[in-house]
């Protein structure tokens, strides 16, 4: 039985969350609180396995409480964020502080939205209950277990300018990630040099968050990072992140590879989907290098297998360095992974084999 605690200043939302959690046969709401001070006492008494935490609350905001919680009493936390500019930035900050996931808060008056929300949040709670919170910083955990030191983090230049457009023999790196991927991607991209070949990223994330996510990655990386748009060319020194509302695909125009966005049906319950990106790159053959990072589910496994069979190099993140070993496990199980590496070794591997 998964013991769940709910922290939200809205009595109606606390009541709805409590009801939908208790409706599930494998979980129980063991306590709720209207603010972080009450939450602290609730956690001591009820000892939840997973906590849902609102960001905007009285007396102490959710981010400050999360920072203290992860330092003193770490447990899996799912942040509940409003779909606003401020809420999106705060949610990404929460992930960097140790939250395992974020989920948007729908309007209370929208019954259909709440039904969909119920299905999503109980799925996220089940996932969160399986995460290894002491290893929420995969790079730090892997470093403590392995003798090798992580790749040096490059100095981020004040002004970034992408290099030349992708040529006929140039490599392309494709990365897919889901739960736990925001921090894994930040650590991985921070270890790549400014002159690295083009990188395309699919991170499962609500569409209101992806632009801010790209901005955060840009601040941490020597490469230029921004949200992808239809028609974008592939350039050395540039990372393009799929927006949360569309699939990201590669297409050829006049012999040149470009990005295309398509808001078509979800694949593996996701849009953007890692499989869609990987399969669109089959024409690159051996020039493609695919990476699957931490995440729940199977998205990316079949696409990675197709790339592997087409001659592409493929890498999966290791179980011990994953927050959730779902997507890499699925790819490894079907023989799609050419290499399985701890997160701290992936950047060095790419620099050696791609750059």
N, C-alpha and C positions, 0 to 999 in steps of 0.2 A: 504494500500500500504506500503510495507516494503522499507524504504529508506536505501540504501547501499552505503558505502564509500569504495574505493579501494586504498590501499597504496602499491606500488611496484615500484622499480626503473627501471623496464623494460617497455619501452613504448609499446612493442608488447603485453606483458601480460596484462597491464592495458587496452589496447584496446579490447583484447579478453574477459576479465572479464566483461568489461562494456557492450559489445555486448550480452553476454549470460545472464547477469542479466536483461538487458532491454528487452530481448526476452520473459521473464516470465511476465504473466499478473498481478501478485500480487507483483512485486518488481520493483524498479527503482534505477539505479546508479545515485546518486545525486552529486557525486564528486569523484575525484581521485587525487593522489599526488605521487610524485616521491621520497620523503624522509619525515622523521618525522617532520621536520620544516614546510614544506608545508602542511603536514597532519594536523598539529595543527590548522592552519588557515582554512583549508577546513572543519574541524569538527565544528569550531565556526560558520561558515557561513551556511553550508549545513545541519548541525544537523542530521547526519545519525542515523538510528536505530541499524545498524549492521556495523562492520568494518572488512574488510579482510586486513591482515597485513603480509607483507613479513618479514622474519627474517633478512636476509642479505641485508643491505642497506647502502648507503653512509651517512656521516655526523653524524648519530646516528643509532646504530643497533636497530632492532625491539624490543628486550627484554628491553632495557633501555627505549625506548619510551612507551612500554606497561606498565612498572612499574609506570612511571609518569602518564600515562593516567588513570590507574585504581585507582590511589590515588586522582587525581584531577577531572577527568571527566569520571567516570566508564560507560562503555557501552559494549554490547556483541562483543567480538573480536574473529575472526577465524584466526588462524595463518596458513600461507602458508609456508611449509618447503621443502627444497631440500632433496632428499633421500640419504643423506650422513651421516657419523658418526657424524660429527659436527652438521649437521642439526637436527638429531634425538635428541641429547642431548639438543640442544637449544629449540626444540619444547616442550620437557617435562618440561623444566624450565619455558616456557611460560605458561603452564597449571597451574603450581604452583603459578604464578604471577597473575592469574585470567582470562586467555583466556578460552573461553568455549569449543573450539575444535581446532583440528589441521587437516590439509589436505595436502597431498603430492603434490608437483608441478611436473606435467608430462613434458616430452620433447615436445617442441613446434612443432617439425617436425612430431610427431606421431599423426595423425588425429584421429585414433580410441581411443587413450588414452585421447585426449582432449574431445571427445564425452562423454566418461564415466565420465571424470572429471566434465564436465558441469552438468551432472545429479546429481553427488554427492554434488557439492558445492551449488547448488540452494536448495537442500534438507537441507544441513547444515545451510544455511542462514535462511530458514524458522524456523528451530529448534532454532537457536540462538536468533531470534526475540522474542521467547516466554520465554526465560530464565529470571530468576530474578537475575540480577547482584549484587545487594546489598547482596544477600545470596550466593555468589559464594564460600564462606567458610562455608559449611553447619554446621560444628560443632560450629563455633562462633555464627552463626545466631540462631541455636537451643538453645544454652546456654543462649542467651539474652532473649529468649522467655519462657524458662522453669526454674523452681527453682533449679532443680537438677544439680549438678556439673558433668562435664565429667569425665570419668574414668582417673585415673592417668596414665601418659605416663611412661612406664618403662625405666630404664636406658639401653641403648643399649650396650651389652657386646662387648669388643674388639675382642674376638674370639668366634665364634658361632659354636656349634657342635650339630646337630640334635640328638634326643634321640632314643629310641627303635623303631623298625619297628612296624607298625600297627598290633595289635593282633586281635583275633577272636571276641572280644566284644568291641573293641575301637571305639569311634566316629570319624566321618570325617566331616569337614566343607567345603561346596561348595559355592562359591560366584560368582555371575554374575553382571557385570556392563558395562555401556557404557558411554554416554556423561556425564561429571562431575564425572565419577568414579575414575579418577586418584587421585584426592585429597581426595575423600571419602574413597577410599581404604587405602591411606596413613594414614589418621586419625584413621580409624578402626584398621588396623594392628598394629599401634603404641601403641594402648591401650591393646593389648593382651600380656600375659606373655610368656616368652621364653619356658616354659614347656607345651604350649598349644598343643592340638591334631593336626593332619595333616590338612592343608588347601589347597584347590585347587581353582584357580582363573581364570575366563575368563573375560578379559577386551577387548572390541572392540577397536582395535588399529592396524595401519599398521604394517606389519611384521618387518620393519626396526626399530621400536621403542620399541618392547616388551622387548628385552634384557636389554636395558638401563632403562626401566621402572622397571624391576625386581631389578636392581641394586639400583635404588633410593628407592624402598620400603625396601630393605635390610638395607640401611643406617638409615631408620626411625624406624625399627622394632627390637624388642628383638629376634624374631624368625629369622631363616635363610630363606631368600627369593631368589629364582633363577628361571630361565626359565625352564619349564618342558621339559623332553626328554623321548622318548619311553624307557620303562624298568625301569623308576624311581620307587622306592618303596615309600610307604607312611610312613613317620616317624614323631613322635612327635617333635615339635619344628621346623618344616619345612613348608614353603609355596611354592607351585609350581604354576607358572604363565604360562598359555597357550601361546605358541608362535603365532605371528600374521599370520602365514602361514598355520596352521593346527588346526583341531578340537582336543580337549583334552578329552580323554575318560578313564574310569576306566575299567580294565579287571582283571580277576582272573587267576593266573598261580600257579598251585600246592597249591591251597588254600590261596595264598597270593595276595592281591590287588596291582596292578601296573598301571602305566600310559602308555597309548598308544596314539601316534599322528597319525592322518590320514588326508591327504590333499584331501579329497573327496569334493563333491559338497557343495556349501554354503547352509546354513539353515537360513531361515528368513533374507536372504541377507547378512549373516555373516559367516565368517570362521576365527577364532573359533566361535562357537555358544554356548550360555549358555544352550539351550535346549539339545544339544548333550551331554554336560557334565552331566547335571542333569539326563537325561534318562539312561545314562550308569551306574549311581549309584543306580538304583532301587533295585539291589540285596542287598544293605546295609540295606534296611528297616529302622527300627527305629534308626539305628546307624548314619544315614545321617542327617545333619543339613544344610538346604539350605537358602541362603540369596540373595535377589535381591536388588541391589542398584540403584541409579539414572541412567537414560538412556532413549534414544529415541527408540520407537518401541515396539515390543511384545516379543522379544527373551527372553526365560526363563520362560514365563508364563505357557505354556503347560507342560514343564518339571517339574516345581515346583508343578503343580497340580498332576501329576503322583506320585511324591515323597510324597506329602501330603496324597494322598490316600493309599500309601504303608506304612504309619505310620511315615514318617520322620517329623521332626520339621521344620517349614518354617517361615521365617521372611522377610517382605518387609519394605524398608525405607519409611518413611512418606512423604507426599506431601510437607509439609512445610520445610523439610530439604533437599529435592531433588533439584538439579539444573534443571533436566528435569524429570517430573513424568510420563514417558511413560511406561517403563517396569514394575515398581511396580504397577502402575494403572491397567495394563492389567492382572497381576496375581491376584490382589485383586478382580477385577471384576468377575473373574470366580471361586472365592472361594478357591484359592490356598494358601492364606496367613494365617498361624496360628496366627501370630502376626504382627502388624504394629507399628514400633517404629521410633522415631527420631534417626538420625545417632549417636548422642552422647550416646544413651542408648543401641545400638546394641552390642558393645563390652562387656559391663557388663552383658547383657542378655546371651551372648554366654558363658562367663566365669562361670556364675551361672548354666546354663543348660547343658553345654557340658563338661567343664573341670572337 
